[in-house]
Amino acid sequence: SQAHAMQRVREILTRDNPAVFSPDVDARIRAEFEGLVAGDAVPLQGNT
């Protein structure tokens, strides 16, 4: 049902989302692209 699907979406989107890159690779990327945002996945207010 739609309610079950939406609950599953909330479960997926509200759990921790670890970085895909190693800290070393992340540091090298950030050195190349000054001001790059962290891109942390956090639930929107009111959507939890």
N, CA, C and O atoms as a DFTB+ gen file, in Angstrom:
192 C
 N C O
     1  1       0.835      -1.189       0.000
     2  2       0.000       0.000       0.000
     3  2       0.879       1.251       0.000
     4  3       2.079       1.184       0.268
     5  1       0.270       2.373      -0.300
     6  2       1.020       3.629      -0.338
     7  2       1.564       3.988       1.037
     8  3       2.692       4.468       1.145
     9  1       0.785       3.765       2.086
    10  2       1.244       4.091       3.441
    11  2       2.473       3.266       3.802
    12  3       3.413       3.778       4.409
    13  1       2.464       1.999       3.433
    14  2       3.619       1.128       3.710
    15  2       4.839       1.606       2.929
    16  3       5.950       1.631       3.458
    17  1       4.629       1.984       1.675
    18  2       5.739       2.469       0.849
    19  2       6.331       3.753       1.427
    20  3       7.551       3.906       1.478
    21  1       5.478       4.664       1.858
    22  2       5.968       5.918       2.432
    23  2       6.710       5.674       3.741
    24  3       7.699       6.350       4.027
    25  1       6.246       4.719       4.534
    26  2       6.955       4.378       5.772
    27  2       8.339       3.835       5.448
    28  3       9.316       4.168       6.118
    29  1       8.417       3.004       4.425
    30  2       9.714       2.439       4.019
    31  2      10.647       3.549       3.529
    32  3      11.838       3.537       3.839
    33  1      10.121       4.490       2.779
    34  2      10.917       5.630       2.311
    35  2      11.476       6.399       3.503
    36  3      12.658       6.741       3.519
    37  1      10.636       6.673       4.498
    38  2      11.097       7.393       5.698
    39  2      12.211       6.625       6.404
    40  3      13.196       7.218       6.845
    41  1      12.053       5.296       6.509
    42  2      13.085       4.478       7.161
    43  2      14.412       4.597       6.425
    44  3      15.461       4.744       7.051
    45  1      14.367       4.536       5.119
    46  2      15.591       4.605       4.315
    47  2      16.233       5.990       4.408
    48  3      17.446       6.100       4.591
    49  1      15.434       7.035       4.285
    50  2      15.977       8.390       4.228
    51  2      16.379       8.959       5.582
    52  3      17.099       9.957       5.633
    53  1      15.937       8.357       6.672
    54  2      16.283       8.902       7.985
    55  2      17.395       8.132       8.687
    56  3      17.789       8.507       9.792
    57  1      17.908       7.071       8.081
    58  2      19.036       6.382       8.715
    59  2      20.341       7.036       8.266
    60  3      20.372       7.792       7.295
    61  1      21.402       6.734       8.983
    62  2      22.704       7.314       8.660
    63  2      23.087       7.008       7.223
    64  3      22.796       5.933       6.699
    65  1      23.737       7.965       6.604
    66  2      24.179       7.835       5.221
    67  2      25.681       8.116       5.183
    68  3      26.097       9.249       4.944
    69  1      26.494       7.079       5.420
    70  2      27.940       7.298       5.485
    71  2      28.514       7.741       4.133
    72  3      27.964       7.434       3.076
    73  1      29.609       8.455       4.197
    74  2      30.275       8.927       2.980
    75  2      30.716       7.744       2.128
    76  3      31.113       6.702       2.649
    77  1      30.643       7.916       0.838
    78  2      31.046       6.871      -0.093
    79  2      32.562       6.854      -0.258
    80  3      33.155       5.795      -0.464
    81  1      33.184       8.015      -0.167
    82  2      34.622       8.123      -0.378
    83  2      35.386       7.966       0.927
    84  3      34.883       8.295       2.002
    85  1      36.601       7.461       0.819
    86  2      37.475       7.390       1.989
    87  2      37.844       8.817       2.395
    88  3      37.754       9.732       1.577
    89  1      38.256       9.016       3.642
    90  2      38.652      10.365       4.075
    91  2      39.748      10.964       3.195
    92  3      39.746      12.168       2.939
    93  1      40.683      10.133       2.730
    94  2      41.771      10.619       1.879
    95  2      41.240      11.142       0.541
    96  3      41.614      12.228       0.097
    97  1      40.374      10.365      -0.088
    98  2      39.801      10.780      -1.370
    99  2      38.942      12.025      -1.183
   100  3      38.997      12.948      -1.996
   101  1      38.153      12.053      -0.120
   102  2      37.321      13.221       0.163
   103  2      38.181      14.476       0.312
   104  3      37.833      15.533      -0.215
   105  1      39.292      14.362       1.021
   106  2      40.190      15.506       1.226
   107  2      40.780      15.984      -0.100
   108  3      40.894      17.189      -0.329
   109  1      41.154      15.053      -0.970
   110  2      41.715      15.440      -2.275
   111  2      40.669      16.138      -3.145
   112  3      40.977      17.111      -3.834
   113  1      39.438      15.640      -3.110
   114  2      38.367      16.277      -3.884
   115  2      38.128      17.692      -3.370
   116  3      38.013      18.633      -4.156
   117  1      38.054      17.839      -2.052
   118  2      37.797      19.157      -1.465
   119  2      38.948      20.129      -1.724
   120  3      38.728      21.337      -1.811
   121  1      40.166      19.616      -1.848
   122  2      41.306      20.474      -2.164
   123  2      41.183      21.037      -3.584
   124  3      41.638      22.148      -3.857
   125  1      40.571      20.270      -4.480
   126  2      40.400      20.710      -5.864
   127  2      39.214      21.653      -6.044
   128  3      39.236      22.517      -6.921
   129  1      38.184      21.493      -5.222
   130  2      36.952      22.263      -5.384
   131  2      36.670      23.058      -4.117
   132  3      35.945      22.606      -3.231
   133  1      37.254      24.246      -4.047
   134  2      37.098      25.112      -2.878
   135  2      35.624      25.442      -2.643
   136  3      34.893      25.763      -3.580
   137  1      35.199      25.360      -1.387
   138  2      33.829      25.717      -1.026
   139  2      32.812      24.618      -1.262
   140  3      31.610      24.858      -1.147
   141  1      33.263      23.425      -1.586
   142  2      32.354      22.304      -1.822
   143  2      31.573      22.006      -0.546
   144  3      32.163      21.858       0.525
   145  1      30.259      21.920      -0.657
   146  2      29.436      21.651       0.526
   147  2      29.578      20.191       0.936
   148  3      29.944      19.336       0.130
   149  1      29.279      19.921       2.209
   150  2      29.447      18.571       2.749
   151  2      28.516      17.566       2.088
   152  3      28.907      16.421       1.861
   153  1      27.302      17.972       1.778
   154  2      26.372      17.043       1.144
   155  2      25.820      16.008       2.098
   156  3      25.432      14.917       1.680
   157  1      25.780      16.341       3.385
   158  2      25.225      15.413       4.361
   159  2      23.741      15.206       4.089
   160  3      23.018      16.162       3.806
   161  1      23.289      13.967       4.174
   162  2      21.876      13.662       3.977
   163  2      21.161      13.758       5.316
   164  3      21.408      12.961       6.222
   165  1      20.287      14.725       5.432
   166  2      19.501      14.894       6.654
   167  2      18.040      15.052       6.252
   168  3      17.742      15.658       5.223
   169  1      17.130      14.513       7.056
   170  2      15.716      14.642       6.704
   171  2      15.256      16.094       6.791
   172  3      15.730      16.854       7.635
   173  1      14.349      16.462       5.930
   174  2      13.768      17.793       5.980
   175  2      12.925      17.923       7.235
   176  3      12.317      16.953       7.689
   177  1      12.892      19.106       7.783
   178  2      12.101      19.335       8.987
   179  2      10.639      19.004       8.695
   180  3      10.078      19.449       7.694
   181  1      10.033      18.217       9.583
   182  2       8.640      17.832       9.420
   183  2       8.426      16.569       8.615
   184  3       7.290      16.118       8.468
   185  1       9.507      15.978       8.082
   186  2       9.385      14.764       7.275
   187  2       9.906      13.530       7.981
   188  3      10.224      12.539       7.324
   189  1      10.002      13.561       9.292
   190  2      10.503      12.389      10.008
   191  2       9.385      11.680      10.708
   192  3       9.613      10.665      11.366
